[in-house]
């Protein structure tokens, strides 16, 4: 099978589990490069925000701290 190494995919899976959203991502091709993946996600985030009439900066300011707390591993004392 021929695979074009100049292409890549980022697939975001979203599931509703007991009333809470759970998501994960798959990366392939050039999207496996961290800089490429992060830039692509950021461009698409800003683009979708504007398309939906939302201010991407306000969304980040409002939700970033909560997201960071959510994904940080719980600290053992």
GROMACS elastic network, one bead per residue, 0.5 to 0.9 nm:
[ bonds ]
;  ai    aj funct       b0    kb
    3     6     6  0.87752   500
    3     7     6  0.84159   500
    3    29     6  0.87331   500
    4     7     6  0.58813   500
    4     8     6  0.86105   500
    4    29     6  0.81664   500
    5     8     6  0.75358   500
    5    29     6  0.59082   500
    5    30     6  0.67668   500
    6    29     6  0.71067   500
    6    30     6  0.62476   500
    7    28     6  0.83091   500
    7    29     6  0.57500   500
    7    30     6  0.58614   500
    7    31     6  0.77690   500
    8    27     6  0.73479   500
    8    28     6  0.51954   500
    8    32     6  0.76445   500
    9    26     6  0.77262   500
    9    27     6  0.57093   500
    9    28     6  0.51884   500
    9    29     6  0.66339   500
    9    30     6  0.77224   500
    9    31     6  0.58225   500
    9    32     6  0.84575   500
    9    37     6  0.89189   500
   10    25     6  0.66690   500
   10    26     6  0.56475   500
   10    28     6  0.67294   500
   10    31     6  0.64197   500
   10    32     6  0.85336   500
   10    37     6  0.74925   500
   10    40     6  0.88021   500
   10    41     6  0.83913   500
   11    24     6  0.83315   500
   11    25     6  0.54590   500
   11    26     6  0.50759   500
   11    27     6  0.66189   500
   11    28     6  0.87563   500
   12    23     6  0.67938   500
   12    24     6  0.58162   500
   12    26     6  0.66048   500
   13    22     6  0.81873   500
   13    23     6  0.53382   500
   13    24     6  0.53931   500
   13    25     6  0.61282   500
   13    26     6  0.81861   500
   14    21     6  0.66903   500
   14    22     6  0.57096   500
   14    24     6  0.68644   500
   14    25     6  0.89139   500
   15    20     6  0.81879   500
   15    21     6  0.56754   500
   15    22     6  0.52171   500
   15    23     6  0.62253   500
   16    19     6  0.58790   500
   16    20     6  0.55231   500
   16    22     6  0.62607   500
   16    23     6  0.88055   500
   17    20     6  0.52249   500
   17    21     6  0.61245   500
   17    22     6  0.67196   500
   18    21     6  0.83037   500
   26    32     6  0.88517   500
   27    30     6  0.83464   500
   27    31     6  0.55656   500
   27    32     6  0.53155   500
   27    33     6  0.88263   500
   27    37     6  0.78994   500
   28    31     6  0.54919   500
   28    32     6  0.54941   500
   29    32     6  0.58721   500
   29    33     6  0.82244   500
   30    33     6  0.57994   500
   30    36     6  0.70259   500
   30    37     6  0.80100   500
   31    34     6  0.73035   500
   31    35     6  0.84631   500
   31    36     6  0.57000   500
   31    38     6  0.86728   500
   31    40     6  0.82138   500
   32    35     6  0.87017   500
   32    36     6  0.74540   500
   32    37     6  0.64932   500
   33    36     6  0.53612   500
   33    37     6  0.61029   500
   33    38     6  0.85930   500
   34    37     6  0.51541   500
   34    38     6  0.59762   500
   34    39     6  0.84112   500
   35    38     6  0.53076   500
   35    39     6  0.60044   500
   35    40     6  0.83677   500
   36    39     6  0.53308   500
   36    40     6  0.59704   500
   36    41     6  0.85075   500
   37    40     6  0.51740   500
   37    41     6  0.60805   500
   37    42     6  0.85504   500
   38    41     6  0.51613   500
   38    42     6  0.60926   500
   38    43     6  0.86028   500
   39    42     6  0.50711   500
   39    43     6  0.60852   500
   39    44     6  0.85279   500
   40    43     6  0.52056   500
   40    44     6  0.61416   500
   40    45     6  0.84757   500
   41    44     6  0.51770   500
   41    45     6  0.59738   500
   41    46     6  0.86412   500
   42    46     6  0.61781   500
   42    47     6  0.84523   500
   43    46     6  0.52907   500
   43    47     6  0.60485   500
   43    48     6  0.85710   500
   44    48     6  0.59280   500
   44    49     6  0.83271   500
   45    48     6  0.52955   500
   45    49     6  0.60163   500
   45    50     6  0.86290   500
   45    56     6  0.74624   500
   46    49     6  0.50999   500
   46    50     6  0.62168   500
   46    51     6  0.85396   500
   46    54     6  0.89593   500
   46    55     6  0.81899   500
   46    56     6  0.55676   500
   46    57     6  0.85383   500
   47    50     6  0.53376   500
   47    51     6  0.61164   500
   47    52     6  0.86876   500
   47    56     6  0.85768   500
   48    52     6  0.61236   500
   48    53     6  0.85828   500
   48    54     6  0.83912   500
   48    56     6  0.87763   500
   49    52     6  0.52403   500
   49    53     6  0.62611   500
   49    55     6  0.62904   500
   49    56     6  0.55884   500
   49    59     6  0.84718   500
   50    54     6  0.53558   500
   50    55     6  0.63780   500
   50    56     6  0.70797   500
   51    54     6  0.75038   500
   52    55     6  0.89990   500
   54    57     6  0.88782   500
   54    58     6  0.80122   500
   54    59     6  0.75242   500
   55    58     6  0.53486   500
   55    59     6  0.63151   500
   55    60     6  0.88155   500
   56    59     6  0.50317   500
   56    60     6  0.62125   500
   56    61     6  0.85750   500
   57    60     6  0.51844   500
   57    61     6  0.60794   500
   57    62     6  0.85085   500
   58    61     6  0.50025   500
   58    62     6  0.59473   500
   58    63     6  0.85089   500
   59    62     6  0.51686   500
   59    63     6  0.60606   500
   59    64     6  0.79738   500
   60    63     6  0.53436   500
   60    64     6  0.52385   500
   60    65     6  0.86107   500
   61    64     6  0.59233   500
   61    65     6  0.78037   500
   62    65     6  0.75761   500
   62    66     6  0.82710   500
   63    66     6  0.54778   500
   63    67     6  0.61596   500
   63    68     6  0.87084   500
   64    67     6  0.50950   500
   64    68     6  0.61075   500
   64    69     6  0.86295   500
   65    68     6  0.51697   500
   65    69     6  0.62841   500
   65    70     6  0.86199   500
   66    69     6  0.51343   500
   66    70     6  0.60893   500
   66    71     6  0.87843   500
   67    71     6  0.62668   500
   67    72     6  0.85639   500
   68    71     6  0.54383   500
   68    72     6  0.60723   500
   69    72     6  0.53708   500
   69    73     6  0.83838   500
   69    74     6  0.89951   500
   70    73     6  0.80688   500
   71    74     6  0.87648   500
   72    75     6  0.83878   500
